[in-house]
Amino acid sequence: MRGSQDAGAKGAGSVVTAGPWTARDSYIAETAVTLDRLSAKIERLERREEALKAQVAELQEHAQQLTRFQALAESLRNSRDYKLEEISRLVKDLRARLEVVEGPRAEFAGLTFKNLVAVERKLMELATVQSRHADLAGRLQPGSLAIGFLAAIVVTSFTGLIS
């Protein structure tokens, strides 16, 4: 017995097949060793499978994130395109409305007042002239007009008598 235990203790990593074993015991020992090796391989494969599953899950998450980013980029592109089209449409509408207000562009070169500042100045001049006319009309009411007319006749008649 002592020899069989010594044979097993000699090499902890080696398979114990030598010794006073019978053929059946040798077969059982080899089968047990093979089964241990297979179970160790299975455990390694299971660990590798878990690592691969984690990598696949990570890749799937990355792919989903890329899909979300791509959808966001497409949405932003569509939004930008829509805004540009809306601005273009508004500018065309504004040009058409300005064309109606200002008249055709071909006639623009012949205009006297080509900007709003010049138009504003002219309107201010016309407003002052209009206020002067209103003041003069207020002074020359029908009664004062008749008195002024009679005074002019009297002055001219006296100048004719004196001469």
URDA-V232727 format. One record per residue. N is the residue number from 1. SS is DSSP state (a for helix, b for strand, c for the rest). NEAR is the number of other C-alpha atoms within 12 Angstrom. D_LAST is the distance of its C-alpha to the last C-alpha in Angstrom with 1 decimal. Layout:
[[N | SS | NEAR | D_LAST] [N | SS | NEAR | D_LAST]]
//
This chain:
[[1 | c | 10 | 178.2] [2 | a | 10 | 177.2] [3 | a | 14 | 176.7] [4 | a | 15 | 174.3] [5 | a | 17 | 172.1] [6 | a | 15 | 172.1] [7 | a | 20 | 171.1] [8 | a | 20 | 168.1] [9 | a | 15 | 167.1] [10 | a | 14 | 167.2] [11 | c | 13 | 164.0] [12 | c | 11 | 161.5] [13 | c | 11 | 159.3] [14 | c | 13 | 162.2] [15 | c | 21 | 163.7] [16 | c | 27 | 167.2] [17 | c | 24 | 169.3] [18 | c | 23 | 172.3] [19 | c | 19 | 175.0] [20 | c | 18 | 177.8] [21 | c | 19 | 175.6] [22 | c | 12 | 176.9] [23 | a | 13 | 175.1] [24 | a | 12 | 173.6] [25 | a | 16 | 172.3] [26 | a | 18 | 170.9] [27 | a | 17 | 169.1] [28 | a | 16 | 167.7] [29 | a | 21 | 166.6] [30 | a | 20 | 164.9] [31 | a | 18 | 163.2] [32 | a | 17 | 162.0] [33 | a | 19 | 160.6] [34 | a | 15 | 158.9] [35 | a | 15 | 157.5] [36 | a | 15 | 156.2] [37 | a | 16 | 154.5] [38 | a | 15 | 153.0] [39 | a | 15 | 151.8] [40 | a | 14 | 150.2] [41 | a | 15 | 148.5] [42 | a | 14 | 147.3] [43 | a | 14 | 145.9] [44 | a | 14 | 144.1] [45 | a | 15 | 142.8] [46 | a | 15 | 141.6] [47 | a | 14 | 139.8] [48 | a | 14 | 138.3] [49 | a | 15 | 137.4] [50 | a | 14 | 135.6] [51 | a | 14 | 133.7] [52 | a | 14 | 132.7] [53 | a | 15 | 131.6] [54 | a | 14 | 129.4] [55 | a | 14 | 127.9] [56 | a | 14 | 127.4] [57 | a | 14 | 125.7] [58 | a | 14 | 123.5] [59 | a | 14 | 122.6] [60 | a | 14 | 121.8] [61 | a | 14 | 119.5] [62 | a | 14 | 117.9] [63 | a | 14 | 117.5] [64 | a | 14 | 116.0] [65 | a | 14 | 113.6] [66 | a | 14 | 112.5] [67 | a | 14 | 112.0] [68 | a | 14 | 109.8] [69 | a | 14 | 107.8] [70 | a | 14 | 107.5] [71 | a | 14 | 106.2] [72 | a | 14 | 103.8] [73 | a | 14 | 102.5] [74 | a | 14 | 102.1] [75 | a | 14 | 100.3] [76 | a | 14 | 97.9] [77 | a | 14 | 97.3] [78 | a | 14 | 96.6] [79 | a | 14 | 94.3] [80 | a | 14 | 92.4] [81 | a | 14 | 92.2] [82 | a | 14 | 90.9] [83 | a | 14 | 88.3] [84 | a | 14 | 87.1] [85 | a | 14 | 87.0] [86 | a | 14 | 85.0] [87 | a | 14 | 82.5] [88 | a | 14 | 82.2] [89 | a | 14 | 81.6] [90 | a | 14 | 79.0] [91 | a | 15 | 77.2] [92 | a | 14 | 77.2] [93 | a | 14 | 75.8] [94 | a | 15 | 73.1] [95 | a | 17 | 72.2] [96 | a | 16 | 72.0] [97 | a | 14 | 69.8] [98 | a | 14 | 67.5] [99 | a | 17 | 67.3] [100 | a | 12 | 66.1] [101 | a | 12 | 63.5] [102 | a | 20 | 62.3] [103 | c | 17 | 62.9] [104 | c | 16 | 65.0] [105 | a | 16 | 65.6] [106 | a | 10 | 64.6] [107 | a | 13 | 61.0] [108 | a | 15 | 61.0] [109 | a | 13 | 60.2] [110 | a | 11 | 56.9] [111 | c | 15 | 55.7] [112 | c | 12 | 52.8] [113 | c | 17 | 54.3] [114 | c | 18 | 58.0] [115 | c | 14 | 59.0] [116 | a | 12 | 58.4] [117 | a | 11 | 56.6] [118 | a | 14 | 53.9] [119 | a | 15 | 53.6] [120 | a | 14 | 53.4] [121 | a | 15 | 50.6] [122 | a | 17 | 48.6] [123 | a | 15 | 49.2] [124 | a | 14 | 48.0] [125 | a | 14 | 44.8] [126 | a | 14 | 44.3] [127 | a | 14 | 45.2] [128 | a | 14 | 42.5] [129 | a | 14 | 39.9] [130 | a | 14 | 41.1] [131 | a | 14 | 41.0] [132 | a | 14 | 37.3] [133 | a | 14 | 36.5] [134 | a | 14 | 38.5] [135 | a | 13 | 36.6] [136 | a | 14 | 33.2] [137 | a | 14 | 34.5] [138 | a | 14 | 35.8] [139 | a | 14 | 32.4] [140 | c | 16 | 30.7] [141 | c | 15 | 32.8] [142 | a | 12 | 31.7] [143 | a | 12 | 30.5] [144 | a | 15 | 28.5] [145 | a | 16 | 27.1] [146 | a | 13 | 25.8] [147 | a | 14 | 24.3] [148 | a | 16 | 22.6] [149 | a | 16 | 21.4] [150 | a | 14 | 20.0] [151 | a | 14 | 18.3] [152 | a | 14 | 16.6] [153 | a | 14 | 15.4] [154 | a | 14 | 14.2] [155 | a | 14 | 12.3] [156 | a | 14 | 10.7] [157 | a | 13 | 9.9] [158 | a | 12 | 8.5] [159 | a | 11 | 6.2] [160 | a | 10 | 5.4] [161 | a | 9 | 5.5] [162 | a | 8 | 3.7] [163 | c | 7 | 0.0]]
//
